[in-house]
Amino acid sequence: MPTITLITHNPNKVKEFKYILEPLVTVNHLDLEYPELRSDSNQDIAEMSAKQLAEKFQKQVVVEDSGIFIEALGGFPGTCSAYCYKRIGLDGILKLMKGTKDRRAYYLSAIALCEPGKKPISFIGKDEGTIALKKTGKFGWGHDPIFIPKGKKQTYGVLKEKMQGPNLHRRRSLELLKKYLIQR
């Protein structure tokens, strides 16, 4: 059975990884905050982080970088989503969006798997939708209370009450990772 070492300080990510991957893939967790490199690409951040951490710990590692990209804001907050969430929160994003008709947005998840001395391999998942006019729901985490997935009328903050596992963007990238690990 394949085994991965997921490096993250986010307990919600650990739960989501285990929900999708186990029991077919064993998920070991290394609770670690590490400096993230700055880039406009989640994939570049995940790959660079995975490469550095694989070399540091001399073992295969997996990292994930994700963000929410809002079209009317030029992709902001994008790769700075966690920082933006901590600084201005959901109310700050909604304030930036006030009066904006174009509310298109998407979540992007980039998972990188890397072994020491090798190039990282990436798995990308995307979830399109829109930004709500106000926060709704108390379920999920991060930007879930303001993100309405395509084809739905409610935010993930509401939908997650009845939904199992991760949002679509992370689910998609995790399914690609799982398929890769099982087939190799």
Backbone as CSV, one residue per row, in Angstrom:
resi,resn,N_x,N_y,N_z,CA_x,CA_y,CA_z,C_x,C_y,C_z
1,MET,0.846,-1.182,0.000,0.000,0.000,0.000,0.895,1.250,0.000
2,PRO,0.606,2.203,-0.900,1.400,3.436,-0.934,1.236,4.240,0.361
3,THR,2.308,4.939,0.721,2.307,5.796,1.898,2.875,7.156,1.505
4,ILE,2.264,8.220,2.015,2.792,9.562,1.785,3.018,10.242,3.131
5,THR,3.907,11.222,3.120,4.098,12.101,4.269,3.604,13.474,3.850
6,LEU,2.484,13.869,4.410,1.893,15.175,4.141,2.478,16.179,5.125
7,ILE,3.044,17.247,4.596,3.598,18.291,5.451,2.673,19.500,5.394
8,THR,2.057,19.785,6.541,1.171,20.937,6.663,0.956,21.248,8.139
9,HIS,0.626,22.486,8.416,0.267,22.897,9.775,-1.253,23.045,9.889
10,ASN,-1.963,22.716,8.803,-3.407,22.905,8.737,-4.136,21.585,9.010
11,PRO,-4.766,21.446,10.182,-5.443,20.186,10.507,-6.618,19.868,9.581
12,ASN,-7.245,20.894,8.995,-8.345,20.654,8.056,-7.846,19.945,6.793
13,LYS,-6.660,20.329,6.317,-6.095,19.659,5.140,-5.811,18.191,5.442
14,VAL,-5.301,17.920,6.629,-4.992,16.538,7.001,-6.268,15.695,6.940
15,LYS,-7.349,16.199,7.508,-8.628,15.469,7.489,-9.087,15.211,6.058
16,GLU,-8.965,16.227,5.203,-9.420,16.083,3.819,-8.551,15.092,3.046
17,PHE,-7.239,15.132,3.252,-6.352,14.167,2.595,-6.718,12.751,3.009
18,LYS,-6.892,12.545,4.309,-7.223,11.203,4.804,-8.590,10.754,4.302
19,TYR,-9.540,11.659,4.218,-10.889,11.318,3.764,-10.857,10.738,2.345
20,ILE,-10.069,11.347,1.466,-10.021,10.907,0.064,-9.045,9.751,-0.145
21,LEU,-7.895,9.788,0.493,-6.842,8.821,0.180,-6.939,7.502,0.943
22,GLU,-7.304,7.557,2.203,-7.333,6.320,2.987,-8.618,5.548,2.712
23,PRO,-8.613,4.234,2.711,-7.570,3.317,3.160,-6.602,2.873,2.060
24,LEU,-6.766,3.343,0.821,-5.898,2.878,-0.268,-4.489,3.455,-0.189
25,VAL,-4.347,4.623,0.404,-3.049,5.277,0.580,-2.943,5.694,2.045
26,THR,-1.862,5.299,2.700,-1.634,5.701,4.086,-1.103,7.127,4.113
27,VAL,-1.711,7.961,4.951,-1.295,9.363,5.064,-0.633,9.564,6.424
28,ASN,0.688,9.780,6.397,1.415,10.177,7.595,1.495,11.698,7.585
29,HIS,1.372,12.304,8.752,1.328,13.759,8.829,2.531,14.287,9.596
30,LEU,3.210,15.248,9.011,4.266,15.986,9.694,3.744,17.407,9.885
31,ASP,3.426,17.751,11.131,2.870,19.064,11.465,4.013,20.065,11.506
32,LEU,4.104,20.849,10.459,5.239,21.750,10.317,4.829,23.001,9.552
33,GLU,5.185,24.146,10.088,5.071,25.380,9.325,6.402,25.580,8.625
34,TYR,6.364,25.930,7.377,7.592,26.142,6.614,7.424,27.410,5.786
35,PRO,8.523,28.081,5.483,8.408,29.309,4.698,7.978,28.991,3.269
36,GLU,6.892,29.626,2.827,6.423,29.445,1.458,7.077,30.488,0.569
37,LEU,7.514,30.044,-0.559,8.069,30.960,-1.535,6.931,31.756,-2.160
38,ARG,7.197,32.918,-2.621,6.178,33.766,-3.247,6.180,33.549,-4.752
39,SER,5.003,33.391,-5.295,4.806,33.222,-6.727,3.336,33.488,-7.018
40,ASP,3.020,33.751,-8.259,1.624,33.904,-8.662,0.993,32.555,-8.994
41,SER,1.774,31.495,-8.879,1.313,30.157,-9.258,1.311,29.215,-8.052
42,ASN,0.134,28.653,-7.739,0.048,27.656,-6.675,0.931,26.449,-7.001
43,GLN,0.963,26.087,-8.263,1.760,24.937,-8.672,3.241,25.180,-8.397
44,ASP,3.753,26.363,-8.738,5.162,26.676,-8.478,5.465,26.642,-6.984
45,ILE,4.572,27.212,-6.184,4.771,27.231,-4.726,4.803,25.812,-4.178
46,ALA,3.841,24.985,-4.576,3.787,23.606,-4.092,5.026,22.822,-4.528
47,GLU,5.416,22.969,-5.779,6.574,22.229,-6.283,7.866,22.660,-5.597
48,MET,8.068,23.966,-5.452,9.295,24.451,-4.803,9.342,24.021,-3.335
49,SER,8.216,24.095,-2.665,8.160,23.687,-1.256,8.418,22.191,-1.116
50,ALA,7.782,21.394,-1.968,7.967,19.937,-1.908,9.422,19.568,-2.168
51,LYS,10.036,20.208,-3.134,11.448,19.927,-3.469,12.346,20.232,-2.272
52,GLN,12.169,21.411,-1.683,12.997,21.799,-0.540,12.790,20.866,0.649
53,LEU,11.551,20.508,0.941,11.250,19.658,2.089,11.690,18.213,1.862
54,ALA,11.592,17.722,0.632,12.077,16.371,0.329,13.584,16.291,0.542
55,GLU,14.301,17.317,0.129,15.753,17.344,0.320,16.101,17.489,1.803
56,LYS,15.379,18.328,2.499,15.646,18.562,3.920,15.445,17.292,4.751
57,PHE,14.332,16.589,4.518,14.007,15.410,5.321,14.463,14.101,4.689
58,GLN,14.998,14.180,3.461,15.491,13.006,2.739,14.444,11.890,2.670
59,LYS,13.230,12.309,2.302,12.146,11.348,2.119,11.115,11.937,1.170
60,GLN,10.271,11.081,0.635,9.181,11.535,-0.228,8.196,12.339,0.616
61,VAL,7.811,13.504,0.108,6.847,14.347,0.814,5.765,14.832,-0.145
62,VAL,4.659,15.257,0.459,3.559,15.850,-0.286,3.202,17.161,0.396
63,VAL,3.031,18.218,-0.413,2.523,19.491,0.095,1.397,19.946,-0.822
64,GLU,0.551,20.807,-0.293,-0.558,21.349,-1.086,-0.600,22.848,-0.889
65,ASP,-0.807,23.556,-1.976,-1.015,24.993,-1.911,-2.301,25.290,-2.663
66,SER,-3.154,26.074,-2.051,-4.420,26.386,-2.705,-4.750,27.849,-2.484
67,GLY,-5.716,28.317,-3.249,-6.146,29.695,-3.102,-7.449,29.929,-3.823
68,ILE,-8.020,31.082,-3.529,-9.229,31.509,-4.223,-8.849,32.691,-5.106
69,PHE,-9.263,32.635,-6.357,-8.907,33.638,-7.355,-10.182,34.334,-7.814
70,ILE,-10.262,35.634,-7.614,-11.460,36.396,-7.943,-11.198,37.208,-9.207
71,GLU,-11.972,36.924,-10.245,-11.759,37.538,-11.564,-11.755,39.066,-11.514
72,ALA,-12.755,39.671,-10.866,-12.882,41.136,-10.850,-11.742,41.810,-10.096
73,LEU,-11.036,41.050,-9.290,-9.905,41.599,-8.527,-8.569,41.174,-9.131
74,GLY,-8.603,40.797,-10.406,-7.367,40.416,-11.092,-6.729,39.146,-10.538
75,GLY,-7.544,38.263,-9.977,-7.027,37.016,-9.420,-6.707,37.097,-7.930
76,PHE,-6.832,38.279,-7.343,-6.603,38.450,-5.911,-7.693,37.718,-5.135
77,PRO,-7.424,37.129,-4.004,-6.148,37.044,-3.314,-5.213,35.953,-3.827
78,GLY,-5.704,35.016,-4.623,-4.840,34.026,-5.274,-3.939,33.285,-4.316
79,THR,-2.631,33.321,-4.629,-1.661,32.579,-3.821,-1.443,33.213,-2.447
80,CYS,-2.037,34.353,-2.210,-1.947,35.016,-0.894,-3.245,34.858,-0.107
81,SER,-4.051,33.858,-0.435,-5.369,33.687,0.176,-5.317,33.544,1.688
82,ALA,-4.418,32.716,2.195,-4.343,32.518,3.653,-3.928,33.811,4.349
83,TYR,-2.950,34.499,3.794,-2.498,35.764,4.367,-3.621,36.801,4.351
84,CYS,-4.305,36.888,3.227,-5.422,37.827,3.073,-6.534,37.492,4.064
85,TYR,-6.821,36.218,4.224,-7.867,35.780,5.146,-7.528,36.226,6.574
86,LYS,-6.260,36.074,6.950,-5.828,36.468,8.298,-5.863,37.980,8.485
87,ARG,-5.567,38.731,7.428,-5.447,40.187,7.548,-6.771,40.937,7.399
88,ILE,-7.538,40.594,6.350,-8.775,41.366,6.129,-10.031,40.510,6.264
89,GLY,-9.860,39.197,6.304,-10.987,38.298,6.498,-11.988,38.319,5.352
90,LEU,-13.053,37.603,5.542,-14.100,37.522,4.522,-14.809,38.858,4.355
91,ASP,-14.984,39.590,5.453,-15.624,40.910,5.367,-14.805,41.856,4.501
92,GLY,-13.486,41.761,4.599,-12.617,42.599,3.774,-12.745,42.287,2.298
93,ILE,-12.829,41.005,1.975,-13.004,40.620,0.571,-14.357,41.116,0.062
94,LEU,-15.393,40.918,0.861,-16.727,41.382,0.447,-16.744,42.898,0.276
95,LYS,-16.010,43.610,1.095,-15.920,45.068,0.966,-15.234,45.446,-0.356
96,LEU,-14.194,44.723,-0.702,-13.516,44.968,-1.980,-14.435,44.689,-3.168
97,MET,-15.357,43.765,-2.993,-16.266,43.358,-4.063,-17.544,44.205,-4.121
98,LYS,-17.721,45.097,-3.164,-18.954,45.887,-3.091,-19.203,46.615,-4.414
99,GLY,-20.408,46.438,-4.940,-20.796,47.081,-6.194,-20.288,46.383,-7.447
100,THR,-19.586,45.295,-7.298,-19.019,44.568,-8.440,-20.031,43.563,-8.973
101,LYS,-20.319,43.679,-10.263,-21.269,42.754,-10.885,-20.612,41.414,-11.240
102,ASP,-19.383,41.484,-11.721,-18.665,40.264,-12.094,-18.145,39.600,-10.816
103,ARG,-18.780,38.520,-10.407,-18.427,37.864,-9.142,-17.788,36.485,-9.373
104,ARG,-17.370,36.249,-10.617,-16.742,34.961,-10.938,-15.459,34.756,-10.128
105,ALA,-15.281,33.535,-9.684,-14.100,33.180,-8.905,-13.846,31.692,-9.067
106,TYR,-12.666,31.262,-8.654,-12.393,29.832,-8.624,-11.388,29.520,-7.521
107,TYR,-11.556,28.328,-6.977,-10.587,27.752,-6.049,-9.608,26.934,-6.892
108,LEU,-8.341,26.947,-6.519,-7.344,26.134,-7.198,-6.508,25.415,-6.147
109,SER,-6.326,24.117,-6.330,-5.497,23.304,-5.442,-4.365,22.707,-6.251
110,ALA,-3.141,22.892,-5.759,-1.973,22.281,-6.386,-1.288,21.400,-5.341
111,ILE,-1.252,20.114,-5.607,-0.570,19.162,-4.741,0.724,18.770,-5.445
112,ALA,1.825,18.789,-4.694,3.111,18.371,-5.258,3.668,17.218,-4.439
113,LEU,4.126,16.208,-5.143,4.767,15.021,-4.575,6.220,15.059,-5.017
114,CYS,7.145,14.882,-4.074,8.553,14.935,-4.463,9.382,13.972,-3.628
115,GLU,10.335,13.316,-4.291,11.313,12.465,-3.634,12.662,13.175,-3.704
116,PRO,13.553,12.923,-2.734,14.868,13.566,-2.773,15.588,13.278,-4.092
117,GLY,16.187,14.322,-4.656,16.948,14.167,-5.888,16.121,14.075,-7.156
118,LYS,14.806,14.218,-7.029,13.934,14.119,-8.204,13.122,15.399,-8.385
119,LYS,12.515,15.520,-9.571,11.639,16.652,-9.835,10.268,16.394,-9.216
120,PRO,9.626,17.434,-8.710,8.273,17.265,-8.163,7.260,16.936,-9.256
121,ILE,6.208,16.236,-8.855,5.087,15.928,-9.743,3.867,16.632,-9.162
122,SER,3.103,17.311,-10.019,1.960,18.097,-9.544,0.630,17.504,-9.972
123,PHE,-0.371,17.790,-9.149,-1.745,17.358,-9.396,-2.629,18.571,-9.107
124,ILE,-3.373,19.022,-10.118,-4.111,20.282,-10.034,-5.615,20.029,-10.047
125,GLY,-6.322,20.741,-9.176,-7.783,20.684,-9.137,-8.355,22.089,-9.101
126,LYS,-9.454,22.277,-9.816,-10.077,23.604,-9.915,-11.571,23.481,-9.657
127,ASP,-12.129,24.492,-9.009,-13.555,24.547,-8.698,-14.042,25.960,-9.027
128,GLU,-14.864,26.082,-10.067,-15.358,27.394,-10.485,-16.634,27.755,-9.744
129,GLY,-16.859,29.052,-9.607,-18.065,29.511,-8.933,-18.127,31.023,-8.901
130,THR,-18.799,31.549,-7.891,-18.945,32.996,-7.739,-18.789,33.375,-6.263
131,ILE,-18.558,34.656,-6.047,-18.475,35.187,-4.689,-19.863,35.689,-4.294
132,ALA,-20.331,35.245,-3.136,-21.657,35.634,-2.627,-21.659,37.124,-2.254
133,LEU,-22.844,37.675,-2.096,-22.981,39.064,-1.673,-22.731,39.232,-0.180
134,LYS,-22.916,38.131,0.571,-22.672,38.172,2.012,-22.262,36.783,2.485
135,LYS,-21.679,36.716,3.676,-21.293,35.435,4.262,-22.551,34.654,4.631
136,THR,-22.553,33.370,4.298,-23.659,32.506,4.722,-23.103,31.151,5.118
137,GLY,-23.704,30.583,6.148,-23.306,29.264,6.611,-22.170,29.322,7.610
138,LYS,-22.080,28.273,8.385,-21.035,28.206,9.411,-20.205,26.934,9.282
139,PHE,-20.309,26.281,8.137,-19.587,25.031,7.940,-18.416,25.252,6.995
140,GLY,-17.533,24.266,6.926,-16.343,24.403,6.108,-15.325,25.276,6.812
141,TRP,-14.389,25.819,6.038,-13.357,26.678,6.612,-12.834,27.608,5.524
142,GLY,-12.008,28.548,5.910,-11.449,29.494,4.947,-12.530,30.332,4.290
143,HIS,-12.530,30.345,2.979,-13.430,31.185,2.186,-14.778,30.527,1.890
144,ASP,-15.026,29.358,2.458,-16.258,28.613,2.180,-17.541,29.425,2.375
145,PRO,-17.649,30.288,3.397,-18.901,31.044,3.585,-19.190,32.107,2.522
146,ILE,-18.232,32.370,1.598,-18.508,33.356,0.544,-18.401,32.767,-0.861
147,PHE,-18.063,31.486,-0.990,-17.882,30.872,-2.304,-19.075,29.996,-2.656
148,ILE,-19.721,30.330,-3.776,-20.841,29.542,-4.292,-20.330,28.723,-5.474
149,PRO,-20.257,27.389,-5.339,-19.772,26.574,-6.454,-20.716,26.627,-7.652
150,LYS,-20.129,26.498,-8.827,-20.886,26.522,-10.079,-22.011,25.490,-10.027
151,GLY,-23.204,25.921,-10.422,-24.354,25.034,-10.452,-25.120,24.972,-9.134
152,LYS,-24.623,25.658,-8.110,-25.284,25.674,-6.802,-25.806,27.076,-6.513
153,LYS,-26.695,27.169,-5.548,-27.269,28.463,-5.162,-26.814,28.900,-3.772
154,GLN,-26.084,28.015,-3.073,-25.631,28.311,-1.718,-24.112,28.199,-1.631
155,THR,-23.558,28.853,-0.604,-22.119,28.792,-0.396,-21.724,27.437,0.181
156,TYR,-20.421,27.148,0.100,-19.918,25.952,0.772,-20.151,26.046,2.274
157,GLY,-20.209,27.248,2.797,-20.482,27.430,4.221,-21.815,26.833,4.634
158,VAL,-22.763,26.791,3.707,-24.064,26.160,3.942,-24.015,24.699,3.488
159,LEU,-23.495,24.460,2.299,-23.501,23.123,1.695,-22.700,22.097,2.482
160,LYS,-21.633,22.531,3.148,-20.759,21.594,3.855,-21.451,20.898,5.026
161,GLU,-22.611,21.411,5.462,-23.325,20.738,6.544,-23.706,19.315,6.135
162,LYS,-24.037,19.144,4.850,-24.483,17.836,4.364,-23.440,17.172,3.460
163,MET,-22.355,17.848,3.234,-21.340,17.366,2.308,-20.203,16.686,3.065
164,GLN,-19.750,15.562,2.572,-18.628,14.859,3.178,-17.345,15.178,2.420
165,GLY,-16.266,15.352,3.142,-14.960,15.509,2.518,-14.700,16.906,1.993
166,PRO,-13.631,17.012,1.210,-13.169,18.323,0.749,-14.011,18.912,-0.377
167,ASN,-13.811,20.210,-0.582,-14.425,20.898,-1.712,-13.885,20.303,-3.010
168,LEU,-14.544,20.637,-4.107,-14.247,20.030,-5.394,-12.801,20.246,-5.846
169,HIS,-12.232,21.435,-5.644,-10.868,21.680,-6.128,-9.862,20.729,-5.471
170,ARG,-9.945,20.575,-4.165,-9.017,19.681,-3.464,-9.379,18.219,-3.735
171,ARG,-10.642,17.927,-3.833,-11.069,16.555,-4.149,-10.469,16.134,-5.503
172,ARG,-10.536,17.019,-6.483,-10.011,16.687,-7.816,-8.505,16.445,-7.778
173,SER,-7.759,17.324,-7.121,-6.304,17.139,-7.077,-5.938,15.893,-6.275
174,LEU,-6.682,15.615,-5.210,-6.433,14.415,-4.410,-6.749,13.135,-5.188
175,GLU,-7.808,13.147,-5.967,-8.145,11.969,-6.777,-7.035,11.694,-7.801
176,LEU,-6.470,12.747,-8.380,-5.358,12.568,-9.325,-4.129,12.002,-8.618
177,LEU,-3.824,12.513,-7.425,-2.706,11.999,-6.636,-2.939,10.528,-6.297
178,LYS,-4.133,10.194,-5.845,-4.453,8.811,-5.469,-4.272,7.870,-6.664
179,LYS,-4.795,8.265,-7.806,-4.668,7.440,-9.018,-3.197,7.208,-9.359
180,TYR,-2.399,8.266,-9.285,-0.973,8.158,-9.579,-0.288,7.181,-8.611
181,LEU,-0.540,7.338,-7.313,0.117,6.510,-6.301,-0.271,5.044,-6.430
182,ILE,-1.512,4.781,-6.739,-1.997,3.397,-6.843,-1.456,2.725,-8.107
183,GLN,-1.287,3.490,-9.178,-0.862,2.912,-10.456,0.646,2.752,-10.604
184,ARG,1.416,3.410,-9.744,2.866,3.309,-9.970,3.483,2.092,-9.347
